[in-house]
């Protein structure tokens, strides 16, 4: 939807992971960061095998080209948007 991106994250590791808002980055087509807020459901401890789902809320109507989730233990996950 306009100004919102729905996200789900599954913990495939054998350890609990801690998700924090600063780990989610949205970038525009020029690779500039897009200001956004992260739902509380996408933050906090995530048990092994657990799924977190919620939304990223954009502060403006900028269309992101990429979502990057950078976790210090789990690594980096990228999602490109058409």
N, C-alpha and C positions, 0 to 999 in steps of 0.2 A: 504494500500500500504506500501511498504518498507519505514520505517522511518516516517510515518504519520499515525495518528489515527483521523478519522472523528468523531466528537461529536456533538450532539444537546442537548440542555437543555431547558426545558419548565418550566416557572414560574407558578405553580399551586396556589400560594398564592394570597391574595387580595391586597398585597402591592408590590411596586417596589423593586427589589433586585439589589444590586450592585455586579457584578462579577469582580473579579480581578485574575490575573495570578497565584498568590501564593495559590489560593484555589484549583488548579488542581494539583494532585500528581500522578505520574506514578511509580509503584513499580515492581521490577523484582521478580523472583521466590524465591529469598532469602530475600524478603521484603526490599531490598535496593532501594533508590530513583534513578530514571532514569532522567538525565538532559533532559529538553525539553523546547520548546518555545510554547506560546499560541497565536493563531491568534487573531487579534484585534476584530474580530466578536464575540469572546467568552468572551470579557471583556466589562465592562461599565454597564450602567443601563439597566435593563431588566424589562419591564412593566408587570403588572399582566396579565397573559394569553399569554405573549409574548414568542417567541422561538428564541434562539440564536443558530447558527450552524457555525461550522468552524472546524479547525483541530489543533491537537497538533503535533508539529514537533520534532522528536527525533534527538538528536545530534549524535547518533551512531545507529548501527543496532541491538541494544539490543531489544529483544522481551519482552514487558511488560506482567506481569501476572495479573495486577490489575490497574484500574484507580479509584482514590478516589477524589470526589469533596466535599470539606468541606466548608460549608457556615455558618457564625455565626448566621444567622437568620433562614435559611431553613433547616439546619442540614447536615447530611452526606449521600452521595449517592456513592455506590460502583458498579463497573462493573468488573467482573472477565472474563479473556480471557482464552480460552481452550489451 
